[in-house]
Amino acid sequence: MNLAHWFDDDPLFKKAILFLWHEFQSVDYFSSDFVNLTTKQITKIFQSDQINISQERVVLEALLIWLCHDVKQRIEFFENNFLHLVRLPLVTRSELLEIIDNPKYTVANDALQFLFLAHSFLNHPSFLNELEKFSLSDIRSIQYLPNSLIDPKQYRARVGTLYRVYGLGGESDSSNSTLESYGSQSNEFMVYNEDLSVVTPCTPPYAASRVHHAVAASLNWIYVVGGESEEGELLNHCSRFSLTDLVWYSMSELDSPRSHHTLICIENYLYIFGGYCLNWSTNYSPASDSILTYDISTNKWSNSHHKLPFGLVDTCTLLLTHKGLVMFAGGLEEYGDEMRPSDCAFLYDPIEEDGENFKFLPKLPTPLISVALACDTVEDQVFLCGGRMSMYGSEINDISNKVFSFKFSTNCWTQVTVLDFPRYSAFSFVLYDKLYVIGGITVDEVIENTSSSLLASLINIDSDDSLANRQQTLTTDTVRNITSNLLEQFSFGDYIRPNILQAPFRPCHFTEGWQLRSSQSSSIMLASTSSDNFYTSSTQSRPKRLKLSLARYNNHLPVITRCYAVYCIAPYLNCIK
């Protein structure tokens, strides 16, 4: 980079910085080349989303090493810019304390104090309320906090950020004899490992378990909003989980209880769309066309001046991060005095102000309720998985087993594969170069028509190797007995369904997945947002099915996914205990 700077060689500089972003983890931060970078070069490097690291503390320590090389000349630049250069919400409290206690950074004590103060405010649910004690002029004049602290929406994940699937809520199969043998929580919150084979329980929210709720994630928070109790009461309670300090916090409640809605997080705001909303005066819960917004910084809900084109329930929404748009597909749509499955798909632009907020896309291949959407940014396409074709039908033919792809380049829907287990109310997502479908509701006939050998392989009865490789907390015989009992229940119709479901519906406990691309490095694919990349990939003509088994807890017991559990993708900060 210095050579490019000396000779004013812009193409060489671009190549050097691309290499630095990609190999940032292996850079010698104490080298003369690094510590003598100019403030302009530091800004160019550290502000980029393209730094390929999984832990933001690496970026923070690199910046501190550069600062410590000449604190006197660089401290003012650091104080004014560090929140633009470091994604501080992705640094955990324990990591920051380790850095502060490290003697090699003692010379930059003032900078460490700024870091600790900013981190405390940014990771507290109502930090902006604390700022109200001071005027903006006071904050800026005494440098109590940098200006950028007031605008947290600038924070985005780096390309190397690790993501995991989190599941929350749902009704348990508490009457199921298999589960009774090892118990179940009243409200479950869990995180899956990268290949969805192992589940780790997390601290659940203190509120009662719920169904038909909505979950969304920001850079360092997971939010759960509304829903219904297992007794059918609509809820207005909201809470959020800090991914850095692993604590649940309460949020402002909704003005009216709501269920069967969707939730999206865009920068510093949450958006609620549709659902059944309780009318306090009539005690009736009609389908809503309203859009609510929540300001994360001020902890306040408000009604958006935008409205959906029609009342919509059990739709699926998906944030297209590379477009800044929200995609809607299917759901129950108002037709006069009744609700019918919808074949509508459309885009919503939350910042458009000229009345052109909604753009309708080609209709779905068939009207569907409770579909699952997943975005593949590399190929600029969206997958639509499963769904229910009728409000009242209970046959296998009333649930879709199809997976469609919508490519924005062709503007049309194309079937690309099928589900082994037709389902609705599932969750789908693209992680790296794989498409997954998890959870949802199916019917007895689907499971009963599945061969015992396939079920045995999915439940992974012969799991001696995996048992031996993990820390043993239960005897192998106990695990085998529980697993075999599951096979009997699935195969011979002894399954005891959750109270919230009526025959023939039952939760689908099996995850399905497909390889979308062949690539030299799948770890790069999640980050492939730039055309300037060191790796290339090729799209397969059809997705290749993955062989997946029932997930296990760390004690080897099988994970029986909860009925109407809701899932989301969020950063994994390597600190879940």
N, C-alpha and C positions, 0 to 999 in steps of 0.2 A: 504493500500500500504506500509506503514511503517513497519507493521508486516511482510509482505512478504519480505521486504528488509532486516530486521534484521535476519530473519531465512533463507534467501537466497532460498525462496520457489517460484520457477518460475511459476508453475501452479496457485498458489494463486495470484501472481502478475498479471498474464494474466486476471484472473477473475476480479480482482479489477479494472484494467485499462479499461476493457470492460464496467463494470458498470459505471465507471467515465465518459467515453465517452458518454454513453447513457443518463446519468442523469446529464450532465454537467450544465444544466440550474439551477438545484436546489442545487448545491454545495455551501457550506459556504466558500467563498474565504478568509474570515478573520480568519478561524479556524487555530489552531496551526498545524494541519496535513497538511493543504494546503500551508501555507506560509513557512513551513520548508521543502518543497520538494527540492530535489537536482536538480542541473542543468540538469543532465542526465534524471531524471524523468520528469522535465518540458519539455525537448525536446521531449521525447517519447509521452507525452500527447498532446502537442500543435501542433506538426507537422502532426498529423493524420488527414485524411479526415473524420474519423468516429465520430468526435465530433458532437453531435446532437443538433445544435442550428440554429435558423433562422436568427439571427442578429450577425454579426461578432464583433460588439462592445462589446458583452458579453465576448468574448475571450480576446479582447484587455484589457478590464478593469480588468479581472482576472489576466492577466500577469502583469499589472501595480501594482496591490495590492501585488502580490508576490515580485515585484521589490522594492517597497517602504518599505518592511519589513527589507531590508538590502541593501540600495542603494549603499553604498561604495563598498561592496564586489561583487555586482551583475551587476553594470552598464556596465562594459566591456563586460560581457556575453550578456547583452541586446543589446548593440550597434552592436555587431557582428552577432546577431542571430534573432533580432525581426522580420525581413522580412521573415524569414523561419518559424516563429512560428505563425504569425498573417497574415491572408489574407487581407492585408490593402486595396486592391482595392474594397473590399466589405463593407468598412466603409465609410459612407457618410461624406461630409465635415462638415455638421451641427452637426453630431454625434461627430466627432473629436473635434470640437470647444467646445462642451459641456464638453467633457472629459478634455480638456486643462484648461478650466475655473473652474473645480471642485477643491476646496481647498485641498481635501484629497490626491491629487497627486502632490501638489506643491513641495514636497521634491524631486521629480524626474523631476525637471525642464529641465535638460539636455536631458533626454529621451524624454520629450514632444517636445522639439525643433527638435530632430531627426525625430520624428513621423510626425510632421507638414511638414517638408522639404521633407521627402520621399513621403508623401501623395500627396503633390503638384506636384511633378515630375511624380509620377506614374499615376496620373489622368489627366495629360496634354497630348494632342495628340502627341507632339513631344519632350517628355522629354529627349530622348537620344540625340537629337540635342543640347539641353542645356548642356549635359554632355561633348559634344565635345569641349567646352570652356576650359575644364580641362583635363590634362593627367590622365590616370588611376593611375599612381604612386602618383600624387598629391591628387587624391580623397582618395586613401587608406592611404597615409601618414598622411593627416590632418583629416582623418575620416569625410570628408565632406559628404560622403554618403557611406553606407555599400556596400561591394562587391556584395551582393545579389540583389541590386537595378538594376544592369546591366543585370540581367537575370530574367525578369518577367515571363517567361514561367512556372516557378515552381508553380504558383498560380492555385489552383483548388478549386472548391466549396466544402464546408462541406456537410455532408449527410443531415443536417437539413435545408439547403438553400431552400428558397421558390422560386418556379418558376411560371412564368405566360406566357400567350400567348400574343404576340404583333403583331399588323397588320399594314401594311404600304402601302400607294399608291393605285393604281387602279383607274379606271374611275368611277365616281359617276353617279347615275341615276338622273342627274340634271334636266332632262326633265320630271321626274316623279312628278306628282302633289302632291303626298303624301309628298315627300321630300321638295318640294317648300314651303310647309306650315310651315316648320321650318328651312329651309336653309341647306346648306352643305358646308364644307370647300373645298378649291381648292386642298388641299393636306392633307389627313387624316392620323394621327398616333394615335393608340389607344392601350390600355391594357385591357385585360379581367380579371375578378376575377376568383377565383379558379374553380368554377363550370360553368364558361362561361355564366352566366346569366346577368351580369352587365358589361358595358364597360365604361371606363373613357378615355376621349380624353387627349392626351399628346401634348406637343409642336411639331408641324409638322416641317419638314425640310423646309428651305427657298426656295429650288429648286421647280420647277414646278412638278405637279403630273406626275407619270410615270406608265407604264405597262410593263409586260415581263421583269421585273428587278429581281435582286436576293438580298436576305437578309440573314444575318447570325449573330450570337451573340457569344461573348466571355464572360468572367466572369463579366465584367462591361461595355461592349460596345455593341451596335447594329450597324451593318454596312449595308449600302444599296449601290449597285454597278450596274451601267449601266442601261439598259432597253430601252424603247422607250417612246417618248412623245405621248400624245393622238392623235397627228397628224401623227404619224408613223415614226418620225425621231429617228434614233438610237442615244443613249447617251453614253458619256464616263465619265459623272460626277459621283463622289462618295462622300459619306459623312458618318459620324458616330455620334451616339448619346451616350452621357455619362449617364449611369444609376445612377451615384453618384451625379453629379451636374446638370443633366437634361438639357444639352445644346448640340446643334448640332455643329459639327466641320466639316470643309471641309477636304478632303483627296486628295492625288495626283490623277490626272485623269488617266484613262486607255490610253494606247498608241493608241488604236483604239476603236471607239464605238462598243458596243456589246449588244445583247439582246438574250432572250430565253436560257440563260446560267444558271449554278448553282453555288452556293457559299457555301464553307465550312470553318469553323474556327477551326484550330488545334493548340492549345497552342498559340504561338506568331505569327502565320501566317494565312493569308487567302489564299484560293485556288479557282480559277475560272476554270470551266470545260466547254469546248465546246461552243455551241451557234452560233448565226450568228455574224460574225465579219466583220466590214466594211474594205474593201480594198481601201485605199485612192487613189491609182493610177487608178483603174478601176471603182471606185464608186459602186462596187458590193459587196454584203454581203454573201459570201458562208458559208456553215457549217464548223465549225472549229474543229480540233482535238487537239488544243493547251490547255496547262495548264499554267495559270499565278499564280504567288505567290506574296503576299504582306507582307512585314515585318512591323508589327504593330509599332515597336519601331522606325524604321527609316523613316516610311511613304514613302516607295518606292515599286513600282511594278517591277517585272522582269519575264522573260519567263523561265519556268521550262525546264530542259533538258528532262523531261518525256513528252510523248504525249499519248493521248487516242488511243486505238486500231483502231479507225475510227472516222470520223466526226460525231458529236452527238449533236442533238438539242432537246430541251424540254424533256430531260431525268430527272430522279429524283435521287438525291444523298442524302446519309444519313451517318453521322459520327457514327460509332460504337465505342463509347467511351471506352467500356470495352475491345475492341480488338485493338484499335489504327488503324483501317482501315476505308476506305470510300467505301460504297456500292452503285452501280449504278443499275438502273432497267429501262428498256424500253426507249422510246424516238424515235426520227426520226433518222434513220441510213442511211448512204450513200450506195446506191446500184448502182454502175456505175454513170450514170448522173442523177439519181433521188433519192428522199428520201422516205423511207418506214418505217412504224412502226416496231420497233425492239422487239424481244423477248429475248434479251440478258440481263443477270444479271451477274455482276462481282464485284470483290473486288479490291481496289487499296491501295497499301502500299506506302505512300509518302517517307518513309525513306529507302526503299530497294534500293540498288545500283548495284545489279548484273544482272539487266535486268529482274528480276522476279517480277516486280511491280504489274502486273495484274494477277488475278486468276479468271477464269470463273466458274460460278456456274451453276446448272441446269437451263435450259431455262424457261422463264415465261410460264404459261399455255396457253397464247395467246399473240401475238404481241400487245403492248400497247404504247400509247403516253401520256405524262403528267399524270403519276400515282402519288400516294402519298405513301411514306414509313414512317413507325414508328417502333422504336426499343423498345422491351421489354427486358431489360437486366436481369431481374429476371429469366425468362424462356429461355433466350438466343435465341430469335426468332425475326423475322422481319415481320411486317404486310404490305401487299400491297393492297391499296384501290383504287377502281375505275380505271379511265383511258379511253382513247379514242382508238377505234380499227381501225379507218380509218381517213385519212387526210381529206377526202371529204364527208364522210357520214354524214347525218344530221338527221337520224332516231334514235328513242330511243334505237334500238338494236345496234347502233354503239357506245354507251357509256356503259361502264361496271358498273354493280351494285354489283360486287363480291368483297369480302374481302378475301385475301389469307394469309396464314401464312407460312413462311419459317423457319424451325427449323434447326439449324446448327448440331444438334445431329443426325437428320435423313437425312439431305441434300436433302430435297424434299419440294415441294409446296403443300399445302392442303387448300381447301376452308373451311373457318370457319364460315362465316356469309354473309349477303347481306346488301346492302345499300337500304334504303327506297327511296332515291333520287340518282339515277345514276348520276355520275359527273366525270369531269376530271379537271386538274389544281387545285385540292384541296390541303389542307394541313392536314396531319394526325400526331398524336403524342400520346405517352403514358405518362400520368401524374399520378403519384402514381400508382394505380392499375386499371386505366381506359384508354380505347382507344377512341380517339375522331377523327372525320373528320369534317373539317370546310371549308367553302368557296367553290370555284370551279364553273364550268360551267355545266349547264344541258340543257334540251330542254323543250319547251312549253308543250309537251305532258305529261311529267312527272308531272308537276304541275297541269295541267288540269285534269289528271286522278286521282289525289289525292282527296279524299272526303273532302267536306267543313267542316265536323266535325273535321277531323284530322288537316286540315289547321288551323281551329279556335283554336284548342288546342295548336298547335305549335306556333301560333302568340300570344297565351295567352290573348284572349280577356277578359276573366273573371279574371282580375288581381287586383281585389279590395284589396285583402289582401296585395299583394306586394306593391301596391300604398300607402296603409295606413302606411306601415312600413318604407317607405323612406321619405326623406325630400321633401315636395311638392313644385315644382317649376312651374308646369303647372296644370291647372284644370283637374280633372278627366274626365270631359266631352270632353275636347280637346283631351286628350290621347285616349279615347274610339273612337272618331270620326276618328282620324288618323289610329288607329288600324283596325277599321271596313273597312275603305277605302282600306287598304292593302288587306284584305280578298276579297273584291270585285274585285280588280285588279288581284289577284292571281287566283281566281276561274272562272272569266268570261272572261278572255283573254284580259282585258284592260291594261295589263302591258306594259309600255313603256320602251323598252330595251335601254341600253347604246348605244351610237353611234358606238362604236368599234365592236359591235356584229351584225350579221345579223340573221334574222329569220331562224330556230326556236330556236336559242341558247339564253340563258338568264342566269344571275348569279343565283347560288343556295344560298339562304339566310339562310338555315336551317342547324343547327349543329346536327350531330348524334354521339352517344356515347354508349359504352359497358363496363360493369363491367367484368374485366378479371379474378379476383380472389376473393375469400372470405378470409378475414383476420381479425385478432383481432384488428389490428391497421393499417389502410390504410396510416396513416401519416408516417409510418416507411418504406413503400414499396419502395419509391423512393430511399431510402438509402440502400437498401438491397444488397450491393455489397460484403459483407463479410459473410462467412459461420457461423461465431460466432454471432448469433443474438438472441435477447430475444423473438422475435416473429416469428411465422411460418405462412405460408399461404398455401392454397390449390388451385390448378388450376381447374377451372370449365371445364366440358366437352365441353361446348360451351360458348362463351361470352354472357352475359346477357344484353339485350338492356336497355339503360337508357331512361327515359322520360325527354326530354329537350324541352324548349320553345325558341322562338326568344329572343335573348339578348336585354337588355334595357340599355339606357343611364341612368345616375343618375337622370335625370328629367323625367324618365319613358317612354320616347319615344322609339319606336322600332329601333333596329340597322339594317339598310339595308346595308349589306356588299357590298363593292365596287367590280366592275368587275375586275378580275385579281389582286386583292389585294394579297400581299405576307405576309406570317406569319412566326414567329419564336418563339422559346422558349428561355427565358432569365431569369436570376435572378431578383427577385422583391425585391427591397431594402426598401420597405415601405416608399418611399419618393416621389411618383408620386403625383403631385398637380393638 
